[in-house]
Amino acid sequence: PTERLAHTRATLRYLDLSGNRISSIPPSGINHLHNLLSLNLSGNHLSSLPEDAFSKLVYLLYLDLSHNSLWKFSDEPFKALVSLQTLNLSENNIPNVPNFPLPSLRVLDLSHNVICNV
């Protein structure tokens, strides 16, 4: 379904793709939505994120990746998210607390993961 978003207008501000069967995010899927403020990808089948998944979403304020199967985790997909204030990663399989380069982050939810040490 994310491939079909390539024709969605770049003026889109809020996108809710929760509760679908998305298993990967191709670069062409959402990066053209430069003005996106809120992105909800919760309740899908994501196990990892490509390094450039959100590379053009510099205005994004809210990102919900909860209720997926994320385990292979890097801070690289989040580097461009300089405006991000809320990140929900609850209900995944994340093994450790990520070291995010997110200067505007105010809320980080890592509840219900498999974190063993902080």
GROMACS elastic network, one bead per residue, 0.5 to 0.9 nm:
[ bonds ]
;  ai    aj funct       b0    kb
    1     4     6  0.55248   500
    1     5     6  0.71963   500
    1    20     6  0.89329   500
    1    21     6  0.86364   500
    1    22     6  0.71325   500
    1    29     6  0.84482   500
    2     5     6  0.52622   500
    2     6     6  0.75710   500
    2    22     6  0.76869   500
    2    24     6  0.84630   500
    2    25     6  0.67512   500
    2    26     6  0.72351   500
    2    28     6  0.80908   500
    2    30     6  0.70998   500
    3     6     6  0.58679   500
    3     7     6  0.87100   500
    3    25     6  0.85424   500
    3    26     6  0.71924   500
    3    28     6  0.67331   500
    3    30     6  0.84091   500
    4     7     6  0.64706   500
    4     8     6  0.77800   500
    4    29     6  0.73092   500
    5     8     6  0.50381   500
    5     9     6  0.85266   500
    5    28     6  0.81600   500
    5    29     6  0.57290   500
    5    30     6  0.66509   500
    5    32     6  0.88370   500
    5    33     6  0.89005   500
    6     9     6  0.83461   500
    6    28     6  0.62723   500
    6    29     6  0.58255   500
    6    30     6  0.71214   500
    6    31     6  0.87851   500
    6    32     6  0.71487   500
    6    33     6  0.87004   500
    7    10     6  0.86995   500
    8    11     6  0.85264   500
    8    12     6  0.76396   500
    8    30     6  0.89864   500
    8    32     6  0.85526   500
    8    33     6  0.77963   500
    9    12     6  0.58988   500
    9    32     6  0.84811   500
    9    33     6  0.71500   500
   10    13     6  0.84303   500
   10    32     6  0.62210   500
   10    34     6  0.61081   500
   10    35     6  0.64899   500
   10    36     6  0.79552   500
   11    33     6  0.69863   500
   11    34     6  0.76793   500
   11    35     6  0.59139   500
   11    36     6  0.75260   500
   12    15     6  0.73833   500
   12    33     6  0.65762   500
   12    34     6  0.83903   500
   12    35     6  0.64636   500
   12    36     6  0.58795   500
   12    37     6  0.84519   500
   13    33     6  0.81373   500
   13    34     6  0.88684   500
   13    35     6  0.58973   500
   13    37     6  0.51348   500
   13    38     6  0.65441   500
   13    39     6  0.86221   500
   13    60     6  0.88027   500
   14    36     6  0.60435   500
   14    37     6  0.59538   500
   14    39     6  0.62157   500
   14    40     6  0.84137   500
   15    36     6  0.75392   500
   15    37     6  0.84163   500
   15    38     6  0.62182   500
   15    39     6  0.50477   500
   15    40     6  0.63630   500
   15    41     6  0.86838   500
   16    38     6  0.79889   500
   16    39     6  0.59565   500
   16    41     6  0.66714   500
   16    42     6  0.86156   500
   17    20     6  0.65393   500
   17    22     6  0.85037   500
   17    39     6  0.77147   500
   17    40     6  0.57139   500
   17    41     6  0.51482   500
   17    42     6  0.73421   500
   17    43     6  0.86880   500
   17    44     6  0.83732   500
   18    21     6  0.88383   500
   18    22     6  0.89795   500
   18    40     6  0.57446   500
   18    43     6  0.54384   500
   18    44     6  0.65314   500
   18    64     6  0.87446   500
   18    65     6  0.88231   500
   19    22     6  0.86543   500
   19    41     6  0.76709   500
   19    42     6  0.63607   500
   19    44     6  0.55638   500
   19    67     6  0.89672   500
   20    41     6  0.83272   500
   20    42     6  0.84064   500
   20    43     6  0.66489   500
   20    44     6  0.52277   500
   20    45     6  0.79632   500
   21    43     6  0.80529   500
   21    44     6  0.50563   500
   21    45     6  0.57356   500
   21    46     6  0.85643   500
   22    25     6  0.75942   500
   22    41     6  0.82999   500
   22    43     6  0.88639   500
   22    44     6  0.52995   500
   22    45     6  0.55013   500
   22    46     6  0.65428   500
   23    44     6  0.67524   500
   23    47     6  0.71460   500
   23    48     6  0.86269   500
   24    45     6  0.77551   500
   24    46     6  0.58729   500
   24    47     6  0.79212   500
   24    48     6  0.75733   500
   24    49     6  0.72168   500
   24    50     6  0.81923   500
   25    28     6  0.82532   500
   25    29     6  0.62559   500
   25    30     6  0.79054   500
   25    46     6  0.82403   500
   25    49     6  0.69895   500
   25    50     6  0.71085   500
   25    53     6  0.63735   500
   26    29     6  0.51383   500
   26    30     6  0.78556   500
   26    31     6  0.89469   500
   26    50     6  0.77170   500
   26    52     6  0.87858   500
   26    53     6  0.70272   500
   27    30     6  0.67155   500
   27    31     6  0.61396   500
   27    32     6  0.87401   500
   27    50     6  0.79397   500
   27    52     6  0.64264   500
   27    53     6  0.56861   500
   27    54     6  0.79809   500
   27    55     6  0.85591   500
   28    31     6  0.60089   500
   28    32     6  0.69118   500
   28    53     6  0.88925   500
   29    32     6  0.75332   500
   29    33     6  0.88319   500
   29    53     6  0.84994   500
   30    33     6  0.55869   500
   30    34     6  0.83908   500
   30    53     6  0.77963   500
   30    54     6  0.74748   500
   30    56     6  0.86057   500
   30    57     6  0.84182   500
   31    34     6  0.65096   500
   31    52     6  0.84731   500
   31    53     6  0.71762   500
   31    54     6  0.60963   500
   31    55     6  0.66511   500
   31    56     6  0.52233   500
   31    57     6  0.63996   500
   32    35     6  0.86886   500
   32    56     6  0.71366   500
   32    57     6  0.82738   500
   33    36     6  0.56584   500
   33    56     6  0.77979   500
   33    57     6  0.70507   500
   34    37     6  0.88781   500
   34    56     6  0.59574   500
   34    57     6  0.52714   500
   34    58     6  0.71513   500
   34    59     6  0.72606   500
   34    60     6  0.85330   500
   35    57     6  0.70300   500
   35    58     6  0.79726   500
   35    59     6  0.60882   500
   35    60     6  0.74843   500
   36    39     6  0.72408   500
   36    57     6  0.65734   500
   36    58     6  0.84419   500
   36    59     6  0.63911   500
   36    60     6  0.55962   500
   36    61     6  0.83408   500
   37    57     6  0.82124   500
   37    58     6  0.88905   500
   37    59     6  0.58226   500
   37    61     6  0.51631   500
   37    62     6  0.64675   500
   37    63     6  0.86360   500
   37    84     6  0.86909   500
   38    59     6  0.89594   500
   38    60     6  0.58854   500
   38    61     6  0.59534   500
   38    63     6  0.60811   500
   38    64     6  0.83900   500
   39    60     6  0.76035   500
   39    61     6  0.85186   500
   39    62     6  0.62500   500
   39    63     6  0.50454   500
   39    64     6  0.64367   500
   39    65     6  0.87212   500
   40    62     6  0.79536   500
   40    63     6  0.59087   500
   40    65     6  0.66938   500
   40    66     6  0.86906   500
   41    44     6  0.65511   500
   41    46     6  0.87730   500
   41    63     6  0.77181   500
   41    64     6  0.57542   500
   41    65     6  0.51834   500
   41    66     6  0.74395   500
   41    67     6  0.88203   500
   41    68     6  0.84386   500
   42    45     6  0.88489   500
   42    64     6  0.56966   500
   42    67     6  0.54499   500
   42    68     6  0.63916   500
   42    88     6  0.87462   500
   42    89     6  0.87773   500
   43    46     6  0.87014   500
   43    65     6  0.76854   500
   43    66     6  0.64892   500
   43    68     6  0.54593   500
   44    65     6  0.83932   500
   44    66     6  0.85517   500
   44    67     6  0.68978   500
   44    68     6  0.53037   500
   44    69     6  0.81033   500
   45    67     6  0.83840   500
   45    68     6  0.52987   500
   45    69     6  0.61113   500
   45    70     6  0.83633   500
   46    49     6  0.73689   500
   46    65     6  0.84465   500
   46    68     6  0.53919   500
   46    69     6  0.55572   500
   46    70     6  0.58972   500
   47    68     6  0.68031   500
   47    71     6  0.58921   500
   47    72     6  0.66419   500
   47    73     6  0.87438   500
   47    92     6  0.85555   500
   47    93     6  0.84923   500
   48    69     6  0.78256   500
   48    70     6  0.53239   500
   48    71     6  0.64447   500
   48    72     6  0.51731   500
   48    73     6  0.64062   500
   48    74     6  0.87621   500
   49    52     6  0.81669   500
   49    53     6  0.63144   500
   49    70     6  0.79785   500
   49    72     6  0.78057   500
   49    73     6  0.73463   500
   49    74     6  0.81128   500
   49    77     6  0.67206   500
   50    53     6  0.51471   500
   50    54     6  0.86441   500
   50    76     6  0.83704   500
   50    77     6  0.64662   500
   51    54     6  0.79809   500
   51    55     6  0.79297   500
   51    74     6  0.78849   500
   51    75     6  0.83109   500
   51    76     6  0.52544   500
   51    78     6  0.81453   500
   52    56     6  0.82295   500
   52    76     6  0.75094   500
   52    77     6  0.54575   500
   52    78     6  0.84884   500
   52    80     6  0.88944   500
   53    56     6  0.84320   500
   53    77     6  0.55891   500
   53    78     6  0.82030   500
   54    57     6  0.54407   500
   54    58     6  0.81962   500
   54    77     6  0.58968   500
   54    78     6  0.66455   500
   54    79     6  0.83597   500
   54    80     6  0.68839   500
   54    81     6  0.72752   500
   55    58     6  0.74841   500
   55    77     6  0.67439   500
   55    78     6  0.75162   500
   55    79     6  0.73436   500
   55    80     6  0.52114   500
   55    81     6  0.74763   500
   56    59     6  0.86228   500
   56    80     6  0.67401   500
   56    81     6  0.82278   500
   57    60     6  0.55509   500
   57    80     6  0.68081   500
   57    81     6  0.63080   500
   57    82     6  0.88445   500
   57    83     6  0.89274   500
   58    61     6  0.86643   500
   58    80     6  0.57251   500
   58    81     6  0.50376   500
   58    82     6  0.59293   500
   58    83     6  0.62032   500
   58    84     6  0.80020   500
   59    81     6  0.71818   500
   59    82     6  0.74944   500
   59    83     6  0.55092   500
   59    84     6  0.73334   500
   60    63     6  0.73695   500
   60    81     6  0.64694   500
   60    82     6  0.80887   500
   60    83     6  0.59515   500
   60    84     6  0.54656   500
   60    85     6  0.82647   500
   61    81     6  0.81383   500
   61    82     6  0.87967   500
   61    83     6  0.56490   500
   61    85     6  0.51220   500
   61    86     6  0.64392   500
   61    87     6  0.85839   500
   61   104     6  0.87391   500
   61   105     6  0.86911   500
   62    83     6  0.89221   500
   62    84     6  0.59827   500
   62    85     6  0.61201   500
   62    87     6  0.62011   500
   62    88     6  0.83589   500
   63    84     6  0.75285   500
   63    85     6  0.84802   500
   63    86     6  0.62945   500
   63    87     6  0.50585   500
   63    88     6  0.64307   500
   63    89     6  0.87602   500
   64    86     6  0.80136   500
   64    87     6  0.59280   500
   64    89     6  0.66774   500
   64    90     6  0.87576   500
   65    68     6  0.66152   500
   65    70     6  0.84493   500
   65    87     6  0.76563   500
   65    88     6  0.57919   500
   65    89     6  0.52123   500
   65    90     6  0.75364   500
   65    91     6  0.89079   500
   65    92     6  0.84717   500
   66    69     6  0.86382   500
   66    70     6  0.87712   500
   66    87     6  0.89944   500
   66    88     6  0.56766   500
   66    91     6  0.55712   500
   66    92     6  0.64812   500
   66   109     6  0.87311   500
   66   110     6  0.87618   500
   67    70     6  0.86522   500
   67    89     6  0.77007   500
   67    90     6  0.64762   500
   67    92     6  0.57433   500
   68    89     6  0.84550   500
   68    90     6  0.85371   500
   68    91     6  0.67871   500
   68    92     6  0.53689   500
   68    93     6  0.81624   500
   69    91     6  0.78756   500
   69    93     6  0.57355   500
   69    94     6  0.82661   500
   70    73     6  0.70177   500
   70    89     6  0.84341   500
   70    91     6  0.88715   500
   70    92     6  0.52776   500
   70    93     6  0.54615   500
   70    94     6  0.60885   500
   71    92     6  0.69907   500
   71    95     6  0.67108   500
   72    93     6  0.85661   500
   72    94     6  0.74416   500
   72    95     6  0.87071   500
   73    76     6  0.87981   500
   73    94     6  0.70983   500
   73    95     6  0.85662   500
   73    96     6  0.88680   500
   73    98     6  0.77971   500
   74    77     6  0.69817   500
   74    78     6  0.83712   500
   74    98     6  0.73021   500
   74    99     6  0.85707   500
   74   100     6  0.87601   500
   75    78     6  0.55511   500
   75    79     6  0.66654   500
   75    98     6  0.66898   500
   75    99     6  0.65635   500
   75   100     6  0.55468   500
   75   101     6  0.72319   500
   76    79     6  0.54668   500
   76    80     6  0.84656   500
   76   100     6  0.85531   500
   76   101     6  0.87643   500
   77    80     6  0.74561   500
   77    81     6  0.84536   500
   78    81     6  0.54386   500
   78    82     6  0.83475   500
   78    84     6  0.89919   500
   78   100     6  0.70995   500
   78   101     6  0.72165   500
   78   102     6  0.74184   500
   79    82     6  0.71106   500
   79   100     6  0.76259   500
   79   101     6  0.58667   500
   79   102     6  0.70126   500
   80    83     6  0.85285   500
   80   101     6  0.87116   500
   80   102     6  0.84491   500
   81    84     6  0.53997   500
   81   101     6  0.84273   500
   81   102     6  0.65995   500
   81   103     6  0.87212   500
   81   104     6  0.87137   500
   82    85     6  0.87348   500
   82   101     6  0.80152   500
   82   102     6  0.56898   500
   82   103     6  0.60603   500
   82   104     6  0.63259   500
   82   105     6  0.83699   500
   83   102     6  0.76809   500
   83   103     6  0.74575   500
   83   104     6  0.54836   500
   83   105     6  0.75912   500
   84    87     6  0.73518   500
   84   102     6  0.68380   500
   84   103     6  0.79866   500
   84   104     6  0.57373   500
   84   105     6  0.55975   500
   84   106     6  0.82674   500
   85   102     6  0.82763   500
   85   103     6  0.86177   500
   85   104     6  0.53679   500
   85   107     6  0.62841   500
   85   108     6  0.84360   500
   86   104     6  0.87638   500
   86   105     6  0.60267   500
   86   106     6  0.60046   500
   86   108     6  0.60797   500
   86   109     6  0.82724   500
   87   105     6  0.75738   500
   87   106     6  0.84565   500
   87   107     6  0.62066   500
   87   108     6  0.50121   500
   87   109     6  0.64498   500
   87   110     6  0.88051   500
   88   107     6  0.78716   500
   88   108     6  0.59140   500
   88   110     6  0.68097   500
   88   111     6  0.88223   500
   89    92     6  0.66199   500
   89    94     6  0.83197   500
   89   108     6  0.74783   500
   89   109     6  0.56282   500
   89   110     6  0.51539   500
   89   111     6  0.74770   500
   89   112     6  0.89150   500
   89   113     6  0.83483   500
   90    93     6  0.87911   500
   90    94     6  0.88212   500
   90   108     6  0.89793   500
   90   109     6  0.56555   500
   90   112     6  0.56120   500
   90   113     6  0.64023   500
   91    94     6  0.86734   500
   91   110     6  0.76278   500
   91   111     6  0.65027   500
   91   113     6  0.55309   500
   92   110     6  0.83164   500
   92   111     6  0.85684   500
   92   112     6  0.68990   500
   92   113     6  0.51752   500
   92   114     6  0.77960   500
   93   112     6  0.81943   500
   93   114     6  0.54908   500
   93   115     6  0.81175   500
   94    97     6  0.77268   500
   94    98     6  0.87161   500
   94   110     6  0.81892   500
   94   113     6  0.54503   500
   94   114     6  0.57189   500
   94   115     6  0.63602   500
   95    98     6  0.89920   500
   95   113     6  0.70070   500
   95   114     6  0.50229   500
   95   116     6  0.66961   500
   95   117     6  0.85610   500
   96   113     6  0.87423   500
   96   114     6  0.75399   500
   96   116     6  0.67294   500
   96   117     6  0.67080   500
   96   118     6  0.70015   500
   97   100     6  0.89334   500
   97   110     6  0.79155   500
   97   115     6  0.69293   500
   97   117     6  0.78747   500
   97   118     6  0.61826   500
   99   102     6  0.89432   500
  100   103     6  0.86489   500
  102   105     6  0.55436   500
  103   106     6  0.88965   500
  105   108     6  0.73165   500
  110   113     6  0.64629   500
  110   115     6  0.85909   500
  111   114     6  0.89184   500
  111   115     6  0.89758   500
  112   115     6  0.84960   500
  115   118     6  0.75110   500
